[in-house]
Amino acid sequence: MIDIAENRKTRKWTAHENRGRVLWALAYPLFRFSPRPFWGWRRALLRIFKARIGADVHIYPSVRITMPWNLNVGAQSSVGDHAIIYALGPVEIGPRSTVSQYAHLCAGTHNWRDPAMPLVKSPVKIGSDVWICAQVFVGPGVEIGDNSIIGACSVVMKSVGPNSIGHGNPFRMSKQRSMST
């Protein structure tokens, strides 16, 4: 039988991570309350916290980022209003990709097979030229292939190949995306 009290006492974060979390919590108001067009300011603040942020990235001030040092955003990408980047594990957003408003990228879960339910920090990878539409949930360990479009309000719990267009809960691919020049 597992002792729940003992499980709660276990350390899920290193001392270094805990210090970072406290410092990010103190600095977050500088991010959250910055004026909307201050893209460069938010990029710089995230870089101070070891996020890898490409050139000309637009991250809106209402975005919630759990651990910025686990975030990698490619050039010319954008993360919309009220999106959640739950970066307990690595979260990568490829170049020229859009994560729309209220989307949730979740790079953390628990191992439900283990009675102690330990934290699992599974990566989320969004490819290049991807559109994650409004209110989409992308689960832990999921990879979205290049040039894909995930329709509004979808729940994606399995990886999606490149050039895919789909929607739904659970996500279902509806067609291949062809790129015209």
DRENDO-1510 file (C-alpha; in Angstrom, 1 decimal, always signed):
<recs>
REC; n; res; u; v; w
REC; 1; MET; +0.0; +0.0; +0.0 .
REC; 2; ILE; +1.4; +3.4; -0.9 .
REC; 3; ASP; +1.7; +6.1; +1.7 .
REC; 4; ILE; +0.1; +9.2; +0.1 .
REC; 5; ALA; +1.7; +11.6; +2.7 .
REC; 6; GLU; +5.1; +10.2; +1.8 .
REC; 7; ASN; +4.3; +10.6; -2.0 .
REC; 8; ARG; +3.4; +14.3; -1.4 .
REC; 9; LYS; +6.8; +14.8; +0.3 .
REC; 10; THR; +8.8; +13.5; -2.6 .
REC; 11; ARG; +10.7; +16.2; -4.6 .
REC; 12; LYS; +9.5; +16.7; -8.1 .
REC; 13; TRP; +11.8; +19.6; -8.8 .
REC; 14; THR; +15.5; +20.1; -8.2 .
REC; 15; ALA; +16.7; +23.0; -6.0 .
REC; 16; HIS; +17.8; +24.8; -9.2 .
REC; 17; GLU; +14.3; +24.4; -10.7 .
REC; 18; ASN; +12.6; +25.6; -7.6 .
REC; 19; ARG; +14.8; +28.7; -7.5 .
REC; 20; GLY; +13.9; +29.3; -11.2 .
REC; 21; ARG; +10.2; +28.9; -10.5 .
REC; 22; VAL; +10.3; +31.4; -7.7 .
REC; 23; LEU; +12.3; +33.9; -9.8 .
REC; 24; TRP; +9.9; +33.4; -12.7 .
REC; 25; ALA; +6.9; +34.0; -10.4 .
REC; 26; LEU; +8.5; +37.3; -9.3 .
REC; 27; ALA; +9.3; +38.4; -12.8 .
REC; 28; TYR; +6.1; +37.2; -14.4 .
REC; 29; PRO; +4.2; +40.5; -13.7 .
REC; 30; LEU; +6.8; +42.3; -15.9 .
REC; 31; PHE; +5.8; +39.9; -18.7 .
REC; 32; ARG; +2.0; +39.8; -18.0 .
REC; 33; PHE; +1.5; +43.5; -17.6 .
REC; 34; SER; +3.7; +44.7; -20.5 .
REC; 35; PRO; +1.8; +46.5; -23.3 .
REC; 36; ARG; +0.7; +44.3; -26.1 .
REC; 37; PRO; +3.1; +45.6; -28.8 .
REC; 38; PHE; +6.2; +45.1; -26.5 .
REC; 39; TRP; +7.1; +41.8; -28.3 .
REC; 40; GLY; +10.8; +42.4; -27.9 .
REC; 41; TRP; +10.5; +43.1; -24.2 .
REC; 42; ARG; +8.8; +39.7; -23.6 .
REC; 43; ARG; +11.3; +37.9; -25.9 .
REC; 44; ALA; +14.1; +39.4; -23.9 .
REC; 45; LEU; +12.6; +38.5; -20.6 .
REC; 46; LEU; +12.0; +34.9; -21.7 .
REC; 47; ARG; +15.6; +34.7; -22.9 .
REC; 48; ILE; +16.8; +35.9; -19.5 .
REC; 49; PHE; +15.1; +32.8; -18.1 .
REC; 50; LYS; +16.9; +30.6; -20.7 .
REC; 51; ALA; +14.0; +30.2; -23.2 .
REC; 52; ARG; +15.2; +29.8; -26.7 .
REC; 53; ILE; +13.2; +32.4; -28.6 .
REC; 54; GLY; +13.8; +33.1; -32.3 .
REC; 55; ALA; +13.7; +36.4; -34.1 .
REC; 56; ASP; +10.4; +38.3; -34.6 .
REC; 57; VAL; +8.4; +36.0; -32.3 .
REC; 58; HIS; +5.1; +37.4; -31.0 .
REC; 59; ILE; +4.1; +36.1; -27.6 .
REC; 60; TYR; +1.1; +37.9; -26.1 .
REC; 61; PRO; +1.2; +39.2; -22.6 .
REC; 62; SER; -1.7; +37.1; -21.3 .
REC; 63; VAL; +0.2; +33.8; -22.3 .
REC; 64; ARG; +0.9; +31.6; -19.2 .
REC; 65; ILE; +4.3; +29.9; -19.3 .
REC; 66; THR; +5.1; +27.5; -16.5 .
REC; 67; MET; +8.9; +27.0; -16.9 .
REC; 68; PRO; +10.4; +29.2; -19.6 .
REC; 69; TRP; +13.7; +27.4; -19.6 .
REC; 70; ASN; +11.9; +24.4; -21.2 .
REC; 71; LEU; +10.5; +26.6; -24.1 .
REC; 72; ASN; +12.0; +26.8; -27.6 .
REC; 73; VAL; +10.1; +28.9; -30.1 .
REC; 74; GLY; +11.3; +29.3; -33.7 .
REC; 75; ALA; +11.5; +32.5; -35.7 .
REC; 76; GLN; +8.4; +34.3; -36.8 .
REC; 77; SER; +6.1; +32.2; -34.6 .
REC; 78; SER; +3.3; +33.5; -32.5 .
REC; 79; VAL; +1.5; +32.5; -29.3 .
REC; 80; GLY; -1.9; +34.0; -28.9 .
REC; 81; ASP; -3.9; +35.5; -26.0 .
REC; 82; HIS; -4.5; +33.4; -23.0 .
REC; 83; ALA; -2.6; +30.4; -24.4 .
REC; 84; ILE; -1.1; +28.0; -21.8 .
REC; 85; ILE; +2.3; +26.6; -22.3 .
REC; 86; TYR; +2.6; +24.1; -19.4 .
REC; 87; ALA; +6.3; +23.5; -20.0 .
REC; 88; LEU; +7.1; +21.0; -17.2 .
REC; 89; GLY; +9.0; +19.2; -20.0 .
REC; 90; PRO; +10.4; +20.6; -23.2 .
REC; 91; VAL; +8.0; +22.5; -25.5 .
REC; 92; GLU; +9.2; +23.3; -29.0 .
REC; 93; ILE; +7.3; +25.4; -31.4 .
REC; 94; GLY; +8.8; +25.5; -34.9 .
REC; 95; PRO; +9.4; +28.5; -37.1 .
REC; 96; ARG; +6.4; +30.3; -38.6 .
REC; 97; SER; +3.9; +28.4; -36.5 .
REC; 98; THR; +0.9; +29.9; -34.8 .
REC; 99; VAL; -0.6; +28.8; -31.4 .
REC; 100; SER; -3.9; +30.6; -31.3 .
REC; 101; GLN; -5.8; +32.0; -28.3 .
REC; 102; TYR; -6.7; +29.8; -25.4 .
REC; 103; ALA; -4.7; +26.8; -26.8 .
REC; 104; HIS; -3.0; +24.6; -24.2 .
REC; 105; LEU; +0.3; +22.8; -24.8 .
REC; 106; CYS; +0.8; +20.4; -21.9 .
REC; 107; ALA; +4.2; +18.8; -21.4 .
REC; 108; GLY; +3.5; +17.2; -18.1 .
REC; 109; THR; +1.4; +14.4; -16.7 .
REC; 110; HIS; +1.5; +11.6; -14.1 .
REC; 111; ASN; +2.2; +7.9; -14.5 .
REC; 112; TRP; -1.2; +6.6; -13.5 .
REC; 113; ARG; +0.0; +3.0; -13.7 .
REC; 114; ASP; +2.3; +3.6; -10.7 .
REC; 115; PRO; +0.3; +4.0; -7.4 .
REC; 116; ALA; +2.6; +6.9; -6.4 .
REC; 117; MET; +1.5; +8.7; -9.7 .
REC; 118; PRO; +5.0; +10.3; -10.2 .
REC; 119; LEU; +5.3; +13.3; -12.4 .
REC; 120; VAL; +6.2; +12.6; -16.0 .
REC; 121; LYS; +7.7; +15.5; -18.0 .
REC; 122; SER; +6.9; +14.5; -21.6 .
REC; 123; PRO; +7.9; +16.8; -24.5 .
REC; 124; VAL; +5.5; +18.5; -26.9 .
REC; 125; LYS; +6.8; +19.4; -30.3 .
REC; 126; ILE; +5.0; +21.6; -32.8 .
REC; 127; GLY; +6.6; +21.5; -36.3 .
REC; 128; SER; +7.2; +24.4; -38.7 .
REC; 129; ASP; +4.4; +26.3; -40.4 .
REC; 130; VAL; +1.8; +24.7; -38.1 .
REC; 131; TRP; -1.5; +26.3; -37.0 .
REC; 132; ILE; -2.8; +25.3; -33.7 .
REC; 133; CYS; -6.3; +26.8; -33.7 .
REC; 134; ALA; -8.2; +28.4; -30.8 .
REC; 135; GLN; -8.8; +26.3; -27.7 .
REC; 136; VAL; -6.9; +23.2; -28.8 .
REC; 137; PHE; -5.4; +20.9; -26.2 .
REC; 138; VAL; -2.1; +19.2; -27.2 .
REC; 139; GLY; -1.2; +16.5; -24.7 .
REC; 140; PRO; +2.1; +15.3; -23.3 .
REC; 141; GLY; +4.4; +13.4; -25.6 .
REC; 142; VAL; +2.6; +14.7; -28.8 .
REC; 143; GLU; +4.4; +15.8; -31.9 .
REC; 144; ILE; +2.5; +17.8; -34.6 .
REC; 145; GLY; +4.2; +17.4; -38.0 .
REC; 146; ASP; +5.2; +20.3; -40.2 .
REC; 147; ASN; +2.5; +22.2; -42.2 .
REC; 148; SER; -0.4; +20.8; -40.2 .
REC; 149; ILE; -3.6; +22.5; -39.1 .
REC; 150; ILE; -5.3; +21.4; -35.9 .
REC; 151; GLY; -8.9; +22.7; -35.9 .
REC; 152; ALA; -10.5; +24.7; -33.1 .
REC; 153; CYS; -11.4; +23.0; -29.8 .
REC; 154; SER; -9.6; +19.8; -30.8 .
REC; 155; VAL; -8.0; +17.4; -28.3 .
REC; 156; VAL; -4.7; +15.9; -29.6 .
REC; 157; MET; -3.4; +13.0; -27.5 .
REC; 158; LYS; -1.4; +11.2; -30.3 .
REC; 159; SER; +1.2; +12.5; -32.7 .
REC; 160; VAL; +0.0; +13.9; -36.0 .
REC; 161; GLY; +2.0; +13.5; -39.2 .
REC; 162; PRO; +3.1; +16.3; -41.5 .
REC; 163; ASN; +0.6; +18.1; -43.8 .
REC; 164; SER; -2.4; +17.0; -41.8 .
REC; 165; ILE; -5.6; +18.9; -41.4 .
REC; 166; GLY; -8.2; +17.7; -38.8 .
REC; 167; HIS; -10.3; +18.5; -35.8 .
REC; 168; GLY; -12.3; +17.0; -33.0 .
REC; 169; ASN; -12.2; +15.3; -29.6 .
REC; 170; PRO; -10.4; +13.1; -30.1 .
REC; 171; PHE; -8.6; +14.6; -33.0 .
REC; 172; ARG; -9.3; +13.0; -36.4 .
REC; 173; MET; -7.5; +13.8; -39.6 .
REC; 174; SER; -9.8; +15.0; -42.3 .
REC; 175; LYS; -7.4; +15.6; -45.2 .
REC; 176; GLN; -3.9; +16.3; -46.3 .
REC; 177; ARG; -2.7; +19.8; -46.7 .
REC; 178; SER; -1.3; +20.7; -50.1 .
REC; 179; MET; +0.9; +23.7; -50.3 .
REC; 180; SER; +0.5; +26.0; -53.3 .
REC; 181; THR; +3.1; +28.5; -54.3 .
</recs>
